[in-house]
Amino acid sequence: MKAVTWHGKRDVRVDDVPDPVIQAPTDAIVRITTTAICGSDLHLYEVMGPFLDAGDILGHEPMGIVEEVGTEVTNLAPGDRVVIPFNISCGDCFMCAQGLQSQCETTQNHEYDRGASLFGYTKMYGQVPGGQAEYLRVPQAHYGPVKVPEGPPDERFVYLSDVLPTAWQAVKYADVPDGGSVTVLGLGPIGDMACRVAMQQGAGRVIGVDLVPERLERARARGVEGVDLEEHDDLGAAIREMTDGRGTDAVIDAVGLEAHGAPGGKLAHQMVGLLPDFIGEKLMERAGVDRLSALYSAIDIVRRGGTISLSGVYGGEADPMPLFTLFDKQVQLRMGQANVRRWTDEILPLLTDEDPLGVDDFHTHQLPLDKAPEAYESFQKKEDGAVKILLKP
């Protein structure tokens, strides 16, 4: 089969690889009909090389048609149309029972002291072959896959794999009061969708911050108050001026370690990329430094007693945190990988012809799978208005 594979920094290729096969009775094989490139895939494209091997299959936002199931998979049958959550969870362990599927005890990665395995996302998360491919082996298929109805296009449902539950959890964790205010930092796929979810969930005021004009205009078209980062030397002061001097009730950081404006962190990332893997891996694990501009902005922007919700991915273990400021402002801080299956049953009823979240035309680009290398490059450079790219095997 054809699959998108990692071969080095900014080097992804479409290779011929062996077709997946059933390995465990709880496996399924799914023929992929649509898959997406995630913002966090750019972390692999740029800085996570020490945790990847050449030939690793990327991607964690797929959907498709069930081709084959293991003997213990009784909830699915060949021909079912399914979306595959990006995290792999069993549904039976203590953590899954708490609604913390991203911490599933069955698929946790103890060697790296990490949570549940993820599709297509490094040795730290199980090195499970990903979904940017023609076929995918799905472990824990008795629980994970979400069945969706026939009829509507894939674009209606594919975001249940990651974008929708990640944005949904970000808003839930932000705990925006009914009619209250929230600032969303970063208007890529997760930030854009978080704005939409926040408005759907009753936020009275949603402020979106980015520096890419096309992304700002896209958000403004749906009622978001867009703030161009390039126009403000002091973002916190600008947003306080918009909010009676207080700041917003909540801030969602949908940027993470790719944040602009942190040259020290950028240099550290570049250095890691030049080191041998076994050294770079330990440096990222134990002494990693992130580009924390977005998080520092969130702490500055949020009102006293407010909440910060982190959905942007950070990877450093030695990041300096302004703990006194957090304490003095009495800020609540919530974060974590999305617990996809916790939220999918709440979200699915919104994926109707009325399309309140605008999923049907959420993508900006749709390309055949063999154009993945060009798609990664365009997305990384934020060229041609790229916000969400779908790939069709």
C-alpha positions, -999 to +999 in steps of 0.1 A: +000+000+000+010+037-002+017+055+030+032+088+041+065+082+059+090+102+079+126+103+067+141+132+085+136+169+093+112+184+067+115+151+047+083+131+043+077+108+014+050+085+000+064+050+000+052+015-008+049-004+025+035-038+035-003-039+040-013-042+076-027-074+090-047-084+121-023-090+149-046-093+179-082-104+184-092-068+192-077-054+159-095-042+128-083-033+094-098-001+079-095+011+043-088+048+047-110+071+026-100+105+041-071+115+064-058+148+075-026+166+084-026+179+120-007+209+134+010+185+157+023+165+127+044+196+121+062+189+154+074+156+138+082+174+106+104+199+125+117+189+160+108+154+171+132+135+150+150+119+179+119+099+186+112+087+150+128+061+127+131+065+090+100+049+074+076+055+103+041+060+090+026+093+100-010+106+106-036+103+133-068+118+118-083+091+096-116+076+087-127+049+063-144+016+058-139-015+079-124-043+058-117-070+085-121-074+122-105-096+149-124-123+167-131-102+198-145-072+178-182-076+179-193-040+175-180-036+140-185-055+107-169-052+073-185-023+054-190-001+085-181+035+081-159+046+110-138+075+123-106+065+142-097+085+173-061+096+174-055+080+208-058+043+213-078+033+243-094+001+256-126+015+273-123-009+302-094+002+325-096+026+354-085+056+334-110+050+306-137+047+332-128+082+345-132+096+310-094+099+307-090+078+276-057+096+267-043+080+298-055+044+290-037+020+313-039-008+286-019+012+260+003+034+283+039+037+273+059+029+304+093+030+288+089+067+283+065+073+312+038+085+287+001+081+284-020+062+259-005+052+225-013+074+196-014+066+159+016+078+139+033+097+168+068+087+178+084+060+201+071+079+231+036+071+222+040+035+210+054+040+174+020+027+161+018+030+123-004+060+114-034+068+093-019+087+063-021+056+043-044+034+022-050+010+050-047+011+088-045-015+115-066-003+144-058-018+179-086-018+205-111-017+177-138-032+201-139+003+216-122+031+197-137+035+163-168+058+160-194+045+136-210+073+115-239+071+091-237+067+053-246+096+031-229+128+041-193+134+028-163+124+049-157+161+056-187+160+079-172+134+102-134+131+098-127+158+124-142+135+151-107+119+150-090+149+166-100+185+157-135+184+172-128+166+204-096+185+210-114+219+205-144+207+225-122+196+255-103+229+252-135+249+257-148+226+284-115+229+303-116+267+298-148+268+318-161+299+301-191+314+321-224+315+302-222+348+283-185+352+293-154+359+274-125+338+261-093+346+241-081+319+217-044+321+209-037+307+175-063+303+148-050+271+131-074+242+130-078+237+167-080+274+176-104+281+148-127+252+158-124+262+195-137+296+186-167+280+169-173+256+198-171+284+224-197+304+206-219+273+202-216+266+239-227+301+249-196+323+252-207+359+248-174+372+235-147+353+216-114+370+208-091+352+184-054+360+180-031+352+151-006+368+127-017+351+095-042+374+077-062+346+061-067+329+094-079+361+110-104+368+082-117+332+083-124+336+121-139+371+117-163+357+091-179+336+119-182+364+144-148+361+162-131+394+172-098+390+154-067+405+169-036+407+147-005+399+168+017+419+145-003+451+153+004+450+191+036+452+210+018+444+242-010+418+235-021+416+271-026+453+274-045+454+241-069+427+253-073+443+287-083+475+270-110+455+252-123+440+284-127+468+310-091+465+321-095+429+334-086+404+306-109+376+295-125+351+317-106+323+300-077+318+276-072+288+253-036+283+241-040+265+208-004+273+197+020+252+218+057+248+211+055+263+176+049+298+190+065+327+174+086+352+192+108+330+212+143+329+197+159+310+226+134+281+222+138+282+185+176+279+188+172+249+212+149+232+187+174+237+160+202+223+181+183+192+190+178+186+153+216+186+148+224+161+176+227+123+172+193+108+180+203+092+213+216+125+226+187+146+212+162+122+226+176+126+262+178+163+258+142+166+247+131+142+275+149+157+304+160+192+295+136+203+267+129+239+263+097+251+246+089+283+228+066+296+255+055+329+241+019+318+237+017+304+273+032+336+288+007+356+268-021+335+281-010+341+317-008+378+310-042+380+292-064+359+316-083+379+342-076+373+379-094+342+390-098+330+354-089+298+336-062+289+311-068+258+289-038+244+271-045+224+240-013+233+222+013+207+225+044+214+247+073+190+249+099+205+272+107+191+307+127+222+319+104+250+310+105+281+333+070+288+346+060+321+363+045+304+393+043+335+414+022+353+387-001+322+384-005+321+422-010+358+426-036+359+399-053+328+412-053+313+378-066+278+371-046+258+345-060+227+327-044+208+300-039+174+283-043+153+252-080+152+242-099+122+256-116+116+223-141+090+231-153+110+262-166+137+239-177+120+206-212+111+217-218+148+226-204+161+194-219+137+169-255+151+171-242+185+159-229+170+127-261+175+108-271+193+075-275+225+096-238+222+103-236+247+132-198+242+136-191+247+099-174+213+094-185+206+058-162+234+045-137+235+073-109+222+052-090+247+030-072+221+008-079+186-004-052+167-022-044+131-032-022+111-008+008+112-031+009+150-028+015+148+010+052+161+008+040+193-009+011+195+016+034+193+046+056+220+032+027+243+024+011+238+058+044+244+077+050+276+058+014+287+062+012+292+024-018+296+002-042+301+032-035+265+044-054+259+077-067+223+072-054+199+046-072+167+038-056+138+020-074+113-002-057+079-005 
